[in-house]
Amino acid sequence: MLKLFEITDPQSSLEWMLFLTKKYLGMFVEGTGYTLYIATIGTLLGFVLGYVVGIIQDLGSSAGDPLAKRMVIRLLKAVATLYVEAFRDTPMIVQAMIIYYGVRQAGFEMTPVVAGIVVTVLNTGAYMAETVRGGIGSIDVGQREGSLSMGMSPMKTMLYVVLPQAFQNVMPEMANTFLTNLKMTSVLNVIAVQELFMAAKTVGGNYYKYFESYLVIAVIYFVLCFAFNQVFLLVERHMRDTDDYALAVEYLEGD
């Protein structure tokens, strides 16, 4: 096996893949690092953003509420809806170009990596917002009514009863979003982010062996996504065995 990596005059596609992997291993590793970094930070922050936007979209008001409160809720929901639709209805590659070059044109400095993270966060938040809203809506209304009848405020009902269960419902989608972001970081090469796709593009250009270079990163993407998918399946299986109402019970017992 070691002799395969000692090839100096590659002929077949497999030999070229091994040759390029050995010669540019550092570049592939660096590209993988940036891909994981952007996907991880983008997914986590995007999940938080999506949760906030999802809660805003779930806000409601009654005729008895003060006019100022109703106006604020309507404004927040309008802004949240506009944000979600804007990022769900446009390609991520276009968003990256607009944000990166738009910020620079406005006179502010932003590195490609930071721009890539910002785009990933905003894109993830828009998709997760709809998932969170659906997760909150899937919780039985009777649980909210029961919590309110026990003296819990609407905010505490949301924090201790609704959100813990909604989190379990949206966890699989969060895992899928992370796997999607791992692959979607490839579009960030248009703003010069040195992620995995950019590494393959650069390596392939050195020998005009784009096919073999892209095959190398295809293997890397596959290994990453397969490994993380197995981890997420284990986490999801573990969460199914936990008590949905643990946080709510602890809160009520504390009172």
DRENZAFI-977629 format. One record per residue (C-alpha): residue number from 0; y, z, x. Coordinates in Angstrom, 1 decimal, m for minus. Each point is the difference from the previous one (the first is absolute). Layout:
N
+-----+--------+--------+--------+
: num :      y :      z :      x :
+-----+--------+--------+--------+
: NUM :      Y :      Z :      X :
...
+-----+--------+--------+--------+
***
This chain:
255
+-----+--------+--------+--------+
: num :      y :      z :      x :
+-----+--------+--------+--------+
:   0 :    0.0 :    0.0 :    0.0 :
:   1 :    2.4 :    0.8 :    2.8 :
:   2 :   m0.6 :   m3.4 :    1.5 :
:   3 :    1.4 :   m1.5 :   m3.1 :
:   4 :    3.4 :    1.6 :    0.8 :
:   5 :   m0.1 :   m1.4 :    3.5 :
:   6 :    0.4 :   m3.6 :   m1.1 :
:   7 :    2.5 :   m1.9 :    2.1 :
:   8 :   m0.5 :   m3.4 :   m1.5 :
:   9 :   m0.5 :    0.3 :   m3.7 :
:  10 :   m1.4 :   m2.9 :   m2.0 :
:  11 :   m1.1 :    1.1 :   m3.4 :
:  12 :    2.1 :    1.8 :   m2.6 :
:  13 :   m2.0 :    3.2 :    0.5 :
:  14 :    0.7 :   m0.2 :    3.8 :
:  15 :    3.7 :   m0.6 :   m0.6 :
:  16 :    0.1 :    3.0 :   m2.4 :
:  17 :   m1.5 :    2.3 :    2.6 :
:  18 :    2.2 :   m1.5 :    2.7 :
:  19 :    3.2 :    0.5 :   m2.0 :
:  20 :   m1.1 :    3.5 :   m1.1 :
:  21 :   m0.6 :    1.1 :    3.6 :
:  22 :    3.1 :   m1.6 :    1.5 :
:  23 :    2.4 :    1.1 :   m2.7 :
:  24 :   m1.7 :    3.2 :   m1.1 :
:  25 :    3.2 :    2.0 :    0.5 :
:  26 :    2.0 :   m2.3 :   m2.2 :
:  27 :   m2.6 :    0.2 :   m2.8 :
:  28 :   m0.1 :    3.8 :    0.3 :
:  29 :    3.8 :    0.2 :   m0.2 :
:  30 :    0.0 :   m2.3 :   m3.0 :
:  31 :   m2.6 :    2.1 :   m1.7 :
:  32 :    2.0 :    3.1 :    0.7 :
:  33 :    3.2 :   m1.4 :   m1.6 :
:  34 :   m2.1 :   m1.2 :   m3.0 :
:  35 :   m1.5 :    3.4 :   m0.6 :
:  36 :    3.4 :    1.7 :    0.6 :
:  37 :    1.9 :   m2.1 :   m2.5 :
:  38 :   m2.8 :    0.0 :   m2.6 :
:  39 :   m0.4 :    3.8 :    0.2 :
:  40 :    3.7 :    1.0 :    0.0 :
:  41 :    0.8 :   m2.7 :   m2.6 :
:  42 :   m2.8 :    1.1 :   m2.3 :
:  43 :    0.7 :    3.7 :    0.2 :
:  44 :    3.7 :   m0.3 :   m0.5 :
:  45 :   m0.5 :   m2.7 :   m2.6 :
:  46 :   m2.4 :    2.3 :   m1.9 :
:  47 :    2.7 :    2.7 :   m0.1 :
:  48 :    2.6 :   m2.5 :   m1.1 :
:  49 :   m2.4 :   m1.4 :   m2.6 :
:  50 :   m0.7 :    3.5 :   m1.4 :
:  51 :    3.7 :    0.7 :   m0.4 :
:  52 :    0.7 :   m3.3 :   m1.6 :
:  53 :   m3.1 :    0.4 :   m2.2 :
:  54 :    1.2 :    3.4 :   m1.2 :
:  55 :    3.5 :   m1.4 :   m0.7 :
:  56 :   m1.6 :   m2.8 :   m2.1 :
:  57 :   m1.9 :    2.6 :   m2.0 :
:  58 :    3.1 :    2.1 :   m0.8 :
:  59 :    0.8 :    0.3 :   m3.6 :
:  60 :    2.9 :    1.3 :   m2.1 :
:  61 :    0.5 :    1.1 :   m3.6 :
:  62 :    2.8 :   m0.4 :   m2.4 :
:  63 :    0.8 :    3.7 :    0.5 :
:  64 :    0.7 :   m0.3 :    3.7 :
:  65 :    3.6 :   m0.1 :    1.3 :
:  66 :    1.5 :   m3.4 :    0.2 :
:  67 :    0.5 :    0.3 :    3.7 :
:  68 :   m3.7 :    0.8 :    0.6 :
:  69 :   m1.1 :   m3.0 :   m2.1 :
:  70 :    2.4 :   m2.3 :    1.9 :
:  71 :   m1.2 :    1.2 :    3.4 :
:  72 :   m3.6 :   m0.5 :   m1.0 :
:  73 :    0.7 :   m3.5 :   m1.3 :
:  74 :    1.8 :   m0.9 :    3.2 :
:  75 :   m2.8 :    1.3 :    2.2 :
:  76 :   m2.6 :   m1.9 :   m2.0 :
:  77 :    2.0 :   m3.2 :    0.2 :
:  78 :    0.4 :    0.3 :    3.8 :
:  79 :   m3.7 :    0.8 :    0.4 :
:  80 :   m1.0 :   m3.0 :   m2.2 :
:  81 :    2.3 :   m2.3 :    1.9 :
:  82 :   m1.4 :    1.2 :    3.3 :
:  83 :   m3.6 :   m0.4 :   m1.1 :
:  84 :    0.5 :   m3.4 :   m1.4 :
:  85 :    2.0 :   m1.3 :    3.0 :
:  86 :   m2.7 :    0.9 :    2.5 :
:  87 :   m3.1 :   m0.8 :   m2.2 :
:  88 :    1.4 :   m3.5 :   m0.8 :
:  89 :    0.9 :   m1.1 :    3.5 :
:  90 :   m2.2 :   m0.7 :    3.0 :
:  91 :   m0.1 :    2.6 :    2.7 :
:  92 :    0.7 :   m2.6 :    2.7 :
:  93 :    3.3 :   m0.9 :   m1.8 :
:  94 :    0.9 :    3.7 :   m0.3 :
:  95 :   m0.5 :    0.5 :    3.7 :
:  96 :    2.3 :   m2.9 :    0.8 :
:  97 :    2.7 :    1.2 :   m2.4 :
:  98 :   m0.1 :    3.7 :    1.1 :
:  99 :   m0.2 :   m0.7 :    3.7 :
: 100 :    2.6 :   m2.7 :    0.3 :
: 101 :    2.2 :    1.4 :   m2.8 :
: 102 :    0.3 :    3.3 :    1.7 :
: 103 :    0.8 :   m1.6 :    3.3 :
: 104 :    2.6 :   m2.4 :   m1.6 :
: 105 :    1.6 :    3.1 :   m1.6 :
: 106 :    0.7 :    1.3 :    3.6 :
: 107 :   m2.8 :    2.6 :    0.2 :
: 108 :   m2.7 :    0.1 :    2.7 :
: 109 :   m3.6 :    0.1 :   m1.2 :
: 110 :   m3.1 :   m0.6 :    2.2 :
: 111 :   m2.7 :   m2.3 :   m1.4 :
: 112 :   m2.4 :    3.0 :   m0.2 :
: 113 :    2.4 :    2.1 :   m2.0 :
: 114 :    0.7 :   m3.0 :   m2.3 :
: 115 :   m3.7 :   m0.5 :   m0.4 :
: 116 :   m0.5 :    3.6 :   m1.0 :
: 117 :    2.9 :   m0.1 :   m2.5 :
: 118 :   m1.4 :   m3.2 :   m1.6 :
: 119 :   m3.5 :    1.5 :   m0.2 :
: 120 :    1.3 :    3.3 :   m1.5 :
: 121 :    2.1 :   m1.8 :   m2.7 :
: 122 :   m2.7 :   m2.5 :   m0.8 :
: 123 :   m2.7 :    2.8 :   m0.3 :
: 124 :    2.3 :    2.2 :   m2.0 :
: 125 :    0.6 :   m2.7 :   m2.6 :
: 126 :   m3.8 :   m0.6 :   m0.5 :
: 127 :   m0.9 :    3.7 :    0.1 :
: 128 :    2.7 :    0.8 :   m2.5 :
: 129 :   m1.8 :   m1.9 :   m2.7 :
: 130 :   m3.3 :    1.6 :    1.0 :
: 131 :    1.5 :    3.5 :   m0.1 :
: 132 :    1.6 :   m0.7 :   m3.4 :
: 133 :   m3.4 :   m1.2 :   m1.3 :
: 134 :   m1.7 :    3.1 :    1.6 :
: 135 :    2.4 :    2.3 :   m1.7 :
: 136 :   m0.4 :   m1.8 :   m3.3 :
: 137 :   m3.8 :    0.4 :    0.2 :
: 138 :    0.2 :    3.8 :   m0.2 :
: 139 :   m0.7 :    1.3 :   m3.5 :
: 140 :    3.3 :    0.8 :   m1.8 :
: 141 :   m1.7 :    3.1 :   m1.4 :
: 142 :    0.0 :    1.5 :    3.5 :
: 143 :    3.8 :   m0.3 :    0.2 :
: 144 :    0.4 :    1.5 :   m3.5 :
: 145 :   m2.4 :    2.8 :    0.9 :
: 146 :    1.9 :    0.9 :    3.2 :
: 147 :    3.3 :   m0.1 :   m1.8 :
: 148 :   m1.3 :    2.3 :   m2.8 :
: 149 :   m1.1 :    2.5 :    2.7 :
: 150 :    3.6 :    0.2 :    1.2 :
: 151 :    0.0 :   m2.4 :    2.9 :
: 152 :    3.1 :   m2.1 :    0.5 :
: 153 :   m0.3 :   m3.8 :   m0.1 :
: 154 :    0.6 :   m0.1 :    3.8 :
: 155 :   m2.7 :    2.6 :    0.7 :
: 156 :   m2.4 :   m1.8 :   m2.5 :
: 157 :    0.5 :   m3.2 :    2.0 :
: 158 :   m0.4 :    1.7 :    3.4 :
: 159 :   m3.0 :    2.3 :   m0.8 :
: 160 :   m1.9 :   m1.9 :   m2.7 :
: 161 :    0.8 :   m3.7 :   m0.2 :
: 162 :    0.7 :   m1.0 :    3.6 :
: 163 :   m3.2 :    1.6 :    1.6 :
: 164 :   m2.2 :   m2.0 :   m2.4 :
: 165 :    2.1 :   m3.1 :    0.3 :
: 166 :   m0.3 :    0.2 :    3.8 :
: 167 :   m3.8 :   m0.1 :   m0.3 :
: 168 :    0.3 :   m3.0 :   m2.3 :
: 169 :    2.3 :   m2.0 :    2.3 :
: 170 :   m1.8 :    1.0 :    3.3 :
: 171 :   m2.3 :   m3.1 :   m0.1 :
: 172 :    3.0 :   m2.3 :   m0.4 :
: 173 :    1.7 :    1.7 :    2.9 :
: 174 :   m3.0 :   m0.7 :    2.2 :
: 175 :    0.0 :   m3.6 :   m1.1 :
: 176 :    3.7 :   m0.3 :    0.6 :
: 177 :   m0.5 :    1.3 :    3.6 :
: 178 :   m2.7 :   m2.7 :    0.6 :
: 179 :    2.3 :   m2.6 :   m1.4 :
: 180 :    2.9 :    1.1 :    2.2 :
: 181 :   m2.3 :   m0.2 :    3.0 :
: 182 :   m0.4 :   m3.7 :   m0.7 :
: 183 :    3.5 :   m0.7 :   m1.3 :
: 184 :    1.7 :    1.2 :    3.2 :
: 185 :   m1.0 :   m3.4 :    1.3 :
: 186 :    3.0 :   m1.5 :   m1.9 :
: 187 :    2.3 :    2.2 :    2.1 :
: 188 :   m0.4 :   m2.4 :    2.9 :
: 189 :    2.8 :   m2.0 :   m1.5 :
: 190 :    2.5 :    2.7 :    1.1 :
: 191 :   m1.7 :    0.3 :    3.4 :
: 192 :   m2.0 :    3.2 :   m0.6 :
: 193 :   m2.6 :    0.1 :    2.8 :
: 194 :   m2.9 :    0.7 :   m2.4 :
: 195 :   m3.5 :   m1.3 :    0.1 :
: 196 :    0.7 :   m3.5 :   m1.4 :
: 197 :    2.9 :   m0.5 :    2.5 :
: 198 :   m2.3 :    1.0 :    2.8 :
: 199 :   m2.5 :   m2.6 :   m1.0 :
: 200 :    2.7 :   m2.6 :   m0.4 :
: 201 :    1.3 :    0.7 :    3.5 :
: 202 :   m3.5 :    0.0 :    1.6 :
: 203 :   m1.0 :   m3.2 :   m1.8 :
: 204 :    3.1 :   m1.7 :    1.2 :
: 205 :   m0.8 :    0.7 :    3.7 :
: 206 :   m3.1 :   m2.1 :    0.0 :
: 207 :    0.5 :   m1.9 :   m3.3 :
: 208 :   m3.1 :    1.8 :   m1.4 :
: 209 :    1.4 :    1.2 :   m3.3 :
: 210 :   m3.3 :   m0.3 :   m1.8 :
: 211 :   m1.8 :    2.4 :    2.4 :
: 212 :    3.0 :    2.3 :    0.2 :
: 213 :    0.2 :    0.4 :   m3.7 :
: 214 :   m3.7 :    0.6 :   m0.2 :
: 215 :    0.4 :    2.9 :    2.4 :
: 216 :    2.6 :    1.7 :   m2.3 :
: 217 :   m2.1 :   m0.9 :   m3.1 :
: 218 :   m2.8 :    2.2 :    1.5 :
: 219 :    2.5 :    2.8 :    0.8 :
: 220 :    1.4 :   m0.1 :   m3.6 :
: 221 :   m3.5 :    0.0 :   m1.4 :
: 222 :   m1.1 :    3.0 :    2.1 :
: 223 :    3.2 :    2.0 :   m0.9 :
: 224 :   m0.2 :   m0.7 :   m3.7 :
: 225 :   m3.7 :    0.6 :   m0.2 :
: 226 :    0.3 :    3.3 :    1.9 :
: 227 :    2.9 :    1.3 :   m2.0 :
: 228 :   m1.6 :   m1.1 :   m3.3 :
: 229 :   m3.1 :    2.2 :    0.8 :
: 230 :    2.3 :    3.0 :    0.8 :
: 231 :    1.9 :   m0.5 :   m3.3 :
: 232 :   m3.3 :   m0.2 :   m1.9 :
: 233 :   m1.0 :    3.4 :    1.4 :
: 234 :    3.3 :    1.5 :   m0.8 :
: 235 :   m0.1 :   m1.4 :   m3.6 :
: 236 :   m3.6 :    1.4 :   m0.4 :
: 237 :    1.1 :    3.4 :    1.2 :
: 238 :    3.0 :    0.0 :   m2.4 :
: 239 :   m2.3 :   m0.7 :   m3.0 :
: 240 :   m1.7 :    3.3 :    0.8 :
: 241 :    3.2 :    2.1 :   m0.1 :
: 242 :    1.4 :    1.7 :   m3.0 :
: 243 :    2.7 :   m2.1 :   m1.6 :
: 244 :    1.8 :    3.1 :   m1.2 :
: 245 :   m0.1 :    2.1 :    3.2 :
: 246 :    3.7 :    0.0 :    0.6 :
: 247 :    0.9 :    0.7 :   m3.7 :
: 248 :   m2.6 :    2.8 :   m0.2 :
: 249 :    1.4 :    1.6 :    3.2 :
: 250 :    3.5 :   m0.2 :   m1.4 :
: 251 :   m0.9 :    1.5 :   m3.4 :
: 252 :   m2.1 :    2.8 :    1.6 :
: 253 :    3.0 :    0.8 :    2.3 :
: 254 :    2.1 :    0.6 :   m3.0 :
+-----+--------+--------+--------+
***
